[in-house]
Amino acid sequence: MSIPATQRRSVRALSRLLGGTREVSSQVPLLFSIPIVLGMLVLAGQVAGVPGTLWATQDSWLFHALLLAAPVLCATKAVRHRQERIVWALFAAATTCYGLGFVYWAIFQAANPNQPYPSLADGFWLSLYPLMFVALCMLARTRLRGVNPRIWLDGLIVGLGLAALSASLVFRAVSASAHGDTMAIVTTLAYPGGDLVLLVMIATLFSAARTIADRSCQMLAVAIAVLLLTDSIWFVKVANGTYDVNGVLDLGWPLAMVLLGVAALQHVRPRAPDPDEHSLVLPAVTVIGCVGLLVYDHFGRMNTLGVLLAAAAILVAVIRLILTYKTSRTLLRVSHRASLTDELTQLGNRAKLLRDLDVACVSEAGTLLAFFDLDGFKNYNDTYGHPAGDALLLRLAGRLTAAMPAGAEAYRMGGDEFCALIPWHANAAVASVVAPACRALAEKGEGFAVTTSWGHALISSEASTSSHALSIADRRLYEDKTSGRVSAQRQSQQVLKRVLEQRDHLLGIHLDDVARLVRQTALALGLDEAEVEQAVMAAELHDIGKAAIPDAILFKPGRLDDEEFAFIKRHTIIGERILSGAPSLSAVARVVRSTHERVDGNGYPDGLAGDAIPLAARIVFVCDAFDAMTSDRPYCTPKTAESALAELRACGGTQFDAAVVEAFAHALERRPARI
């Protein structure tokens, strides 16, 4: 028999599907898969009346061999796949019984219409159902763990809906044509009944398998769907007396068995359920269809089983709706809590503070609003890293919660800012009430010290609205933070500057001049007050490292040699080390280290370039160079301001930051006299 080119391509494609999977390619060689495909094509040829294939009828050996392909493949899967050995052994047993039923019927009943009914063939066929039920349950248990119960319910809705439709069409026709004794009627009804149960199970399994992209379960669902569809059409045709042996319908049973064998060949790839793979369209359409069936029953009368199944599908949909509602409420509560809770510390966040503050403002009881800001936390975070910073915040939050008196609540506003609402009595001292919280929000260790600045507002004696209370507390926090910081910084700065002045009074004059230039340049660049003060303080202390330079080098009248210049270049590193001894000057220390870095990366000590150099350091570098060029030095004569500025501009973009140079030039033009 010759095979057309299109059929040869189909043979190769199906052969790859049957024998090309990674898991069992060694078990199902091409010599086994090709006969299966050829056999299906021969059966199709018999139906189409192709010459040379008319022998392939329902009672031929080829028909029965194709039916028994599934048991062979399922048994092979059972041998090779240890984790699901029992499952596939049950599938092999179920399909074996099913195939033997056809064999027995062809040998003993086809030519003898007087065979008893039910017969042994019916026993073989009906054995498919319990074996398949157990196998599907075990497969779902091993393969579909972790699938959301709502997805199972969606599959059950679809299965019950399809079963209701099948009961209305198929079961009704079979039950109407059933006759004989009780055993005969029970056997006749057992077929569509078993199909209904199998339909519900496979629809549920297919719905769940979609969320894990399990091709084995999906192919199994397709195989059983083909089997059920073939059975349903056969039941209706037999009931109506229109069934023709060896027609197109007869291809359904061997095709279902071949597809079931293909399902056994699929490689199992464990995968977590994906909720995005699930859709509510099919369950929704099914429920609408069930409502339509019940409406039809009011006018046309369906059979009782169909009505019960449609009602069951709607009941499951109601249960699904209740579960969805409960899940939505849970998610809403979690979302609401998350919207009011700081993710890191689990304290209340700013939104919760504002809500509770509004309540406190309308309450008659007095409340103290306290703001806390951590001093030194940024330095700790930069030094030890963000994970360590988060751990510190978590520890401090726990201590703050423990330090709160009865009725008080702590909040984290974000970053290193905390807040508290504390019950307030008129005769209590604010400092004594806040002191435990300040102690809780402080920690010291080797190389770091985290302290707390705070501000407060009294509700309702000082503020009657939340915005007013926040404004007062924030202003007092800023005052406390600024006064403490300036005091600590200025005290340390004045001591170090006095050391330099005692070493060299001219160096002290140079630092004052550079500091004035830096202030004017920083203001011209639009820096805020804190940034301006940091740049000025770095200018006043940028040469502190020279205190460790020997006099012979520092005051040498001529040019320095390479070794001496290398020694001088260390003064920025020495300056950073000196300033780091005062926690309040740690940020200034980092600027001082970089005051001789060039924007082209050829500076020292780290070879930083461009924006990697702190802006304050770039400002100090320009101003220091200008003052050096316009001042008397032992090794060179001073330049005029115009020539020094021209040199700065000539080196803009290589040695100096061009934008800083222009801002410096603008500030220089506006000075009334020497800055």
Secondary structure, 3 states (H helix, E strand, C coil): CCCCHHHHHHHHHHHHHHHCCCCCCCCCCHHHHHHHHHHHHHHHHHHHCCCCCCCCCCCCHHHHHHHCHHHHHHHHHHHHCHHHHHHHHHHHHHHHHHHHHHHHHHHHHCCCCCCCCCCHHHHHHHHHHHHHHHHHHHHHHHHCCCCCHHHHHHHHHHHHHHHHHHHHHHHHHHHHHCCCCHHHHHHHHHHHHHHHHHHHHHHHHHHHHHCCCCHHHHHHHHHHHHHHHHHHHHHHHHHHCCCCCCCHHHHHHHHHHHHHHHHHHCCCCCCCCCHHHCCCHHHHHHHHHHHHHHHHHHHHCCCHHHHHHHHHHHHHHHHHHHHHHHHHHHHHHHHHHHHCECCCCCCECHHHHHHHHHHHHHCCCCEEEEEEEEECHHHHHHHHCHHHHHHHHHHHHHHHHHHCCCCCEEEEEECCEEEEEEECCCCCCHHHHHHHHHHHCCEEECCEEEEEEEEEEEECCCECCHHHHHHHHHHHHHHHHHHHHHHHHHHHHHHHHHHHHHHCHHHHHHHHHHHHHHHHHHHHCCCCHHHHHHHHHHHHHCCHHHHHCCHHHHCCCCCCCHHHHHHHCCHHHHHHHHHCCCHHHHHHHHHHHCCCCCCCCCCCCCCCCHHHCCHHHHHHHHHHHHHHHCCCECCECCCCHHHHHHHHHHCECCCECHHHHHHHHHHHHHCCCCC
